[in-house]
Amino acid sequence: MNRLKHKLEKLNKKNKKALVAYLVAGDPDMESTLEIMHMFVESGVDIIEVGVPFTDPIAEGPIIQRAHDRAIKEKVSLEDIFELIIKFRSKDEETPIVLMGYLNSFIFHKNLIEKNQNNSVDSVLVVDIPGELNIADYGVKNENINTISLISPTTKNERVKSIANNSTGFIYYVTLRGVTGSSNLDVAEIKKILKKLKNMQKYQYSLVLELNLQKMQRYSQIALME
């Protein structure tokens, strides 16, 4: 069992929810990124998503796009990110790490994913592939790395179950219509998708919600959902 599954099961037994935090590696620089990762953990973050800089981050809003741009100007590569995570692991062996990025980055550096030195990375979330597929379908294989699939408010009912069954880490629910940073959070819609997943036969999925810090007043409602 890798760190991610262990963490989610541990929290589930305590009836607690995971706090997942995201950053773009290399923004503003790699040294600062490492410091922020440790600061996340000290602040109570359970799982860290590390964004892999990409030249055309089509799923992101302007704030995260600019973070990608700044990291690219620093010439940050996936190889640099693996080195960063190995350094992080020298002080933290427990916190799950999810690489979040675009397919081209992972295919170009497939050797890094397949090697995954010291099992430093726990999961990969590829933004720009269908939820029914994973990186193994594109020739990048590592059985020790979870696949995380995405669903959204516009995902058709008939696809939700097949996408959920494909996910071996957690299901990433994009709560907002549009790019990241949009503000149209619909709490009732989130309740509906939670109920839909729980009504599935052999319900066993952990659901992680993408949330926008601009809507803090609604988070208490979401946190109380079962």
Secondary structure, 3 states (H helix, E strand, C coil): CCHHHHHHHHHHHCCCCCCEEEEECCCCCHHHHHHHHHHHHHCCCCEEEEECCCCCCCCCCHHHHHHHHHHHHCCCCHHHHHHHHHHHHCCCCCCCEEEEECHHHHHHCHHHHHHCHHHCCCEEEECCCCCCCCHHHHCCCCCCCEEEEEECCCCCHHHHHHHHHHCCCCEEEECCCCCCCCCCCCHHHHHHHHHHHHCCCCCCCCEEEECCHHHHHHHHHHHCCC
